[in-house]
Amino acid sequence: MRSFFSNLATRLRRDQRGATAVEYGIMVSLIAVVIIVAVTLLGSNINKTFQDVACSVQGGKTFSATGGADGKGGCV
């Protein structure tokens, strides 16, 4: 019985499949954190760029943060 548990413990120590899965999980989570930080930092710039493009498509207008009908930003 003792040799069975000894052999089982030896096999479990040699098995690396679980370690690889953990490494991939850590890698995926770090990539997700980098994407979230990049979107947070660049979000306002990207939003303004899309608004500028939308105003240009509407007839050569430009976007103003204080413009628009309600004063909250829009094409002028």
N, C-alpha and C positions, 0 to 999 in steps of 0.2 A: 504494500500500500504506500509505503514511504517512497519507493522508487517511482511509483506512478506520479505522485505529486512533484517529485524532483524532475522527472522528464517533462511534465506539463509546464513547470516553471521555466525550464530551459527553453522549450519551444516558444513560449510567450515572449521571452526576452529577445529571441532571434527574429521574431516576426516584426517587420517594419511597415506593414501595410497601413496600420493606424496612424503612424507618425507621418506618413506621406499625406494622408487625408487632412491631418491637422495643419500641416505646412501649407497645403493648398487653401484651406479655409482662412488662415491668417493672411495669405497673399491676397485673396479676393477681398477681404475686409479692408486691408490697407488701400487697395485700388479704389474701393468705394469711398473711403475717407478722402482721398485725393480728389476724386471727382466732385464730391460735395463741397470741398473747400474751393475748388476752382470755379464752380458754378456760383457759389456765394460771393466770391470776390469779383467775378466778371459779370454778374447778373445785371447790375444797373447799366453798365456800358453796353451790354448786348441789347437790353430793353430799349435804350435810347437809339441805338443803331436801327433796330426794327421800326421804331416810330418815325425816324427820319426817312426811311425807305417808304413807309406807308404814306407819309405826307407827300413825298416826291411823286409817287404813283397817282395821287389824287389831283395832280395838276400843277406841279412845280412849287408847291408850298414847302415851307420849312417848319420843323417842330420847335415849339417853344414851351418850356416847363411851366410858364405862367400864362400862356396864351389859351385859346379855346373859349368856348361859350361859357363854361363854368369857372374859368380862372384856374383850373387844376392841370392845365397842360393840354396842348393840342396843336393842330396845324394853323398857322397864320400866314 
